[in-house]
């Protein structure tokens, strides 16, 4: 029979498996958070100003959020400074370059044109955000404009901006994102090949050690050399 301690533990409401999930509609957010300052509210604009364009001219990375009826997706986008092109004060465009061929963002936009972009600027403690509506374009002139070297993308995403704003960089400092001393030790984490081997095991299959090594070598080459 279980001891009294066992019984008490099984009824402990703090255990993750038994902790009740509060109804989010019952949380009074206005009582917990102060309203944004007037300056913050006025900083949300419906179109690009010159200072936004200056940041976009230096932008090399952003995360793209899209969704459809089945759920949400977020994926990274990167390129040389200015790879996001300003077409006018309310329209920007960027190329789609090779990834894992899930093309989840593109498929989502075919069903739901809403998107969000979060720009990170290495070394800076500020984010820039753009929320808007996206459409997939195969316009030849636009694709040629978005070329990288001799490579021309298959498609581009054209974004009609609903709002653009800056976001404070507290999260960057909480994460120590630009501090190399806080970066994870890659030798303490599974390699891509080891992750693939783990996935194979979950599916009742296995990868030989040489296959793991080959997977690591292939990934290291592709992710650095086959960018376009």
C-alpha positions as CSV (number, residue, x, y, z in Angstrom):
1,X,0.0,0.0,0.0
2,X,1.2,3.5,-0.6
3,X,2.5,5.5,2.3
4,X,0.8,8.6,3.6
5,X,3.6,10.6,1.9
6,X,2.8,8.9,-1.4
7,X,-0.8,9.8,-1.0
8,X,0.0,13.4,-0.2
9,X,2.3,13.6,-3.2
10,X,-0.3,12.2,-5.5
11,X,-2.7,15.0,-4.5
12,X,-0.1,17.8,-4.7
13,X,-1.8,20.4,-6.9
14,X,1.6,21.9,-7.7
15,X,2.6,18.9,-9.7
16,X,2.8,19.8,-13.4
17,X,0.5,16.9,-14.4
18,X,-2.3,17.9,-12.0
19,X,-1.9,21.7,-11.7
20,X,-5.2,23.2,-12.9
21,X,-5.0,25.4,-16.0
22,X,-6.7,28.8,-15.3
23,X,-9.2,30.1,-17.7
24,X,-7.2,32.8,-19.6
25,X,-10.4,34.9,-19.9
26,X,-10.4,35.3,-16.2
27,X,-7.0,36.9,-16.0
28,X,-7.3,40.6,-15.5
29,X,-4.4,41.8,-17.6
30,X,-5.2,45.5,-17.0
31,X,-4.8,44.9,-13.3
32,X,-1.4,43.3,-13.8
33,X,0.1,45.6,-16.4
34,X,0.4,49.3,-16.7
35,X,-0.9,50.7,-20.0
36,X,1.8,51.6,-22.6
37,X,3.0,55.2,-22.5
38,X,1.7,57.7,-25.0
39,X,5.1,57.7,-26.7
40,X,4.9,53.9,-27.2
41,X,1.4,54.1,-28.6
42,X,2.3,56.9,-31.0
43,X,5.3,54.9,-32.2
44,X,3.1,52.4,-33.9
45,X,2.8,53.7,-37.5
46,X,0.9,52.6,-40.6
47,X,3.8,53.1,-43.0
48,X,7.5,53.4,-43.2
49,X,9.3,56.6,-42.2
50,X,12.9,57.4,-43.2
51,X,14.2,55.9,-39.9
52,X,12.5,52.6,-40.6
53,X,14.0,52.5,-44.0
54,X,17.5,53.2,-42.5
55,X,17.1,50.1,-40.4
56,X,15.8,48.0,-43.2
57,X,18.8,49.0,-45.3
58,X,21.0,47.3,-42.6
59,X,18.7,44.4,-41.8
60,X,20.2,41.0,-42.3
61,X,17.8,38.7,-40.3
62,X,14.2,38.5,-39.3
63,X,11.7,35.9,-38.1
64,X,8.6,35.5,-40.2
65,X,5.3,34.4,-38.5
66,X,2.4,33.1,-40.6
67,X,-0.6,30.8,-40.0
68,X,-3.5,28.9,-41.5
69,X,-6.6,27.1,-40.2
70,X,-4.4,24.3,-38.8
71,X,-2.0,26.4,-36.8
72,X,0.9,28.8,-36.8
73,X,4.5,28.8,-38.1
74,X,7.6,30.9,-37.5
75,X,10.7,30.6,-39.6
76,X,14.0,32.5,-40.1
77,X,14.9,34.7,-43.0
78,X,18.4,36.1,-43.7
79,X,20.5,37.7,-46.3
80,X,23.0,40.5,-46.9
81,X,22.2,44.0,-45.6
82,X,19.2,45.4,-47.4
83,X,17.9,42.0,-48.6
84,X,14.4,43.2,-47.7
85,X,13.6,45.8,-50.4
86,X,11.4,48.9,-49.8
87,X,9.1,49.3,-52.8
88,X,7.2,52.2,-51.3
89,X,6.4,53.6,-47.9
90,X,3.8,50.9,-47.3
91,X,5.2,48.0,-49.3
92,X,8.3,45.8,-48.9
93,X,9.4,42.6,-50.6
94,X,11.9,39.8,-50.0
95,X,13.0,36.7,-51.9
96,X,12.4,33.1,-50.9
97,X,15.6,31.2,-50.9
98,X,16.3,27.5,-50.4
99,X,15.4,26.0,-47.1
100,X,14.0,22.6,-46.1
101,X,11.3,22.7,-48.8
102,X,8.4,22.6,-46.4
103,X,7.6,26.1,-47.7
104,X,5.1,26.4,-44.8
105,X,5.1,30.2,-44.9
106,X,4.2,30.3,-48.6
107,X,1.5,27.7,-48.2
108,X,0.1,29.6,-45.2
109,X,0.0,32.8,-47.1
110,X,-2.1,31.1,-49.8
111,X,-4.8,30.6,-47.2
112,X,-4.3,33.5,-44.8
113,X,-2.4,36.6,-45.9
114,X,-1.7,37.9,-42.4
115,X,2.0,37.9,-41.3
116,X,4.4,39.3,-38.8
117,X,8.1,40.1,-39.1
118,X,10.5,40.5,-36.2
119,X,13.9,42.0,-37.2
120,X,17.1,41.4,-35.1
121,X,20.1,43.6,-35.6
122,X,23.3,41.9,-34.4
123,X,25.0,43.9,-31.7
124,X,22.1,46.3,-31.2
125,X,19.6,46.3,-28.4
126,X,16.5,47.1,-30.4
127,X,14.0,45.1,-32.5
128,X,11.8,46.3,-35.3
129,X,8.5,44.7,-36.0
130,X,6.2,44.8,-39.1
131,X,2.7,43.4,-39.2
132,X,0.8,43.3,-42.4
133,X,-0.5,41.3,-45.3
134,X,1.6,39.2,-47.7
135,X,1.2,37.8,-51.1
136,X,3.4,35.5,-53.2
137,X,4.7,37.0,-56.4
138,X,6.4,35.5,-59.5
139,X,6.7,38.8,-61.2
140,X,9.9,38.5,-63.3
141,X,11.0,42.1,-62.8
142,X,10.6,41.9,-59.1
143,X,12.5,38.6,-58.9
144,X,15.3,40.0,-60.9
145,X,15.5,43.0,-58.5
146,X,15.8,40.6,-55.6
147,X,18.6,38.5,-57.1
148,X,21.7,37.6,-55.1
149,X,24.7,37.4,-57.4
150,X,23.7,35.3,-60.4
151,X,20.8,33.6,-58.5
152,X,17.2,34.7,-59.0
153,X,14.5,33.4,-56.6
154,X,11.6,31.3,-57.6
155,X,9.1,33.5,-55.7
156,X,9.0,36.7,-53.6
157,X,6.8,37.7,-50.8
158,X,5.3,41.2,-51.1
159,X,4.2,42.7,-47.8
160,X,1.6,45.4,-47.5
161,X,2.3,47.1,-44.1
162,X,-0.4,47.5,-41.6
163,X,1.8,48.7,-38.8
164,X,5.5,49.1,-38.1
165,X,7.1,49.7,-34.7
166,X,10.2,49.4,-32.6
167,X,10.5,47.0,-29.6
168,X,12.8,47.5,-26.7
169,X,15.8,45.1,-26.3
170,X,15.3,43.9,-22.8
171,X,14.9,40.3,-24.1
172,X,18.3,40.6,-25.8
173,X,20.0,41.5,-22.5
174,X,18.1,38.9,-20.5
175,X,19.3,36.3,-23.0
176,X,22.8,37.7,-23.3
177,X,22.2,37.3,-27.0
178,X,25.3,39.2,-28.2
179,X,27.5,38.1,-25.3
180,X,29.7,35.2,-26.6
181,X,30.4,34.1,-23.1
182,X,26.7,33.1,-22.8
183,X,26.6,31.2,-26.1
184,X,25.8,27.4,-25.7
185,X,28.7,25.0,-25.9
186,X,28.0,23.1,-29.2
187,X,30.0,20.1,-27.9
188,X,27.4,19.7,-25.1
189,X,24.5,19.5,-27.6
190,X,23.6,16.7,-30.0
191,X,24.8,17.3,-33.6
192,X,22.4,17.4,-36.5
193,X,23.4,13.8,-37.4
194,X,22.7,12.7,-33.8
195,X,19.3,14.4,-33.9
196,X,18.5,12.5,-37.1
197,X,19.6,9.3,-35.5
198,X,17.3,10.0,-32.5
199,X,14.4,10.7,-34.8
200,X,15.1,7.4,-36.6
201,X,15.1,5.5,-33.3
202,X,11.7,7.0,-32.4
203,X,10.4,5.6,-35.7
204,X,11.8,2.2,-34.9
205,X,14.8,2.6,-37.3
206,X,18.5,3.2,-36.8
207,X,21.4,5.0,-38.4
208,X,24.9,3.5,-38.5
209,X,27.7,5.7,-37.0
210,X,29.1,6.4,-40.4
211,X,25.7,7.7,-41.5
212,X,25.6,10.1,-38.6
213,X,29.1,11.4,-39.5
214,X,28.0,11.7,-43.2
215,X,24.9,13.6,-42.1
216,X,26.9,16.0,-40.0
217,X,29.4,16.6,-42.8
218,X,26.6,17.1,-45.4
219,X,24.8,19.6,-43.2
220,X,28.0,21.6,-42.4
221,X,28.6,21.9,-46.1
222,X,25.0,22.8,-47.2
223,X,24.3,25.3,-44.5
224,X,27.4,27.3,-45.3
225,X,28.0,26.8,-49.0
226,X,24.7,26.1,-50.7
227,X,22.9,29.3,-49.7
228,X,21.1,30.0,-52.9
